[in-house]
Amino acid sequence: DGGITQSPKYLFRKEGQNVTLSCEQNLNHDAMYWYRQDPGQGLRLIYYSQIVNDFQKGDIAEGYSVSREKKESFPLTVTSAQKNPTAFYLCASSIPSGTGELFFGEGSRLTVL
Amino acid sequence: KQEVTQIPAALSVPEGENLVLNCSFTDSAIYNLQWFRQDPGKGLTSLLLIQSSQREQTSGRLNASLDKSSGRSTLYIAASQPGDSATYLCAAPYNNNDMRFGAGTRLTVKP
């Protein structure tokens, strides 16, 4: 089955630690995205990538980093510079030149202890 | 800048009722609009995607309409069921690289 796999589903981090969230897709989509969701708010874009080895900052990129070494993978690192990292993180993908329809993974919940 | 607003924030209806969820957007130069469903603690599931050239899309008991000139989209759910209880989000594109999301409407269908 094609889809987007995010791991881990739950993650706990101590202050000052970097953590990496995994996102893998087998939909053969060119574009991938990372969103952050806080309670009662809409999703906010952290980073996106339209093609391998290229990515762009979204609205709230500070304290985060990404890489896109393979088409299938778009990991997100939450660094110690992110002041309020506790949130629900969602990875998505789409075909830029197609309908533009977004498909999402199941999300990763990060809690800072 | 694209801003997306969803009203109401929460809605509770008895089972079997037909209902309408509203989505408004500020930048009408969109190429599509997408409706999603989100269950608690889960990711977003795509329900309907309306292209800018279309006025509506239907899937089962769901019907989504798009009026670009007024900056509005509606999601109509017919004969609601308790299993429809979830948060519904709409999203409209911005700058071809981003989708702007509303905060969602939390729907509760009571048996």
Interface residues (C-beta under 8 A of the other chain):
Chain A: I4 Q6 Y35 G40 Q41 G42 L43 L45 Y48 Q50 Q56 G58 F88 L90 A92 T99 G100 E101 L102 F103 F104 G105 E106 G107 R109
Chain B: V4 Y31 N32 Q34 F36 G41 K42 G43 L44 T45 S46 L49 Q51 L89 A91 P93 N97 D98 M99 R100 F101 G102 A103 G104
